[in-house]
Amino acid sequence: MDGWKKAVVAGSIGVATVLFLRKKYPAGVLATGVGLAVLASEYPEKFEKVRRSLPDYFDRGMHVMEMAARAGKRITQAAGQSAMDAWEEVRG
């Protein structure tokens, strides 16, 4: 990778970090995008592999979120029951 590309990537990461810490999220996302675009231009085959993998990661993340939501519902329901009723439900 050329020196100027390394500088752009490092600079965009630094700027994005500062912007996110200052709660300027749109500008931070833009700065991150600049760094990612430079990396993608240098390593297109690796980014293609990541792009193809994204739907699988998204599906796994959604599955985890659904499990967490179900667990939250059960905890909320159990909080309204007596301790003995909750124990009986857990035991089946």
Protein Blocks (a to p, Z undefined) as FASTA:
>chain_A
ZZklmmmmmmmmmmmmmmmmnopaklmmmmmmmmmmmmmmmmmmlmmmmmmmmmmmmmmm
mmmmmmmmmmmmmmmmmmmpcfklmmmmmnZZ
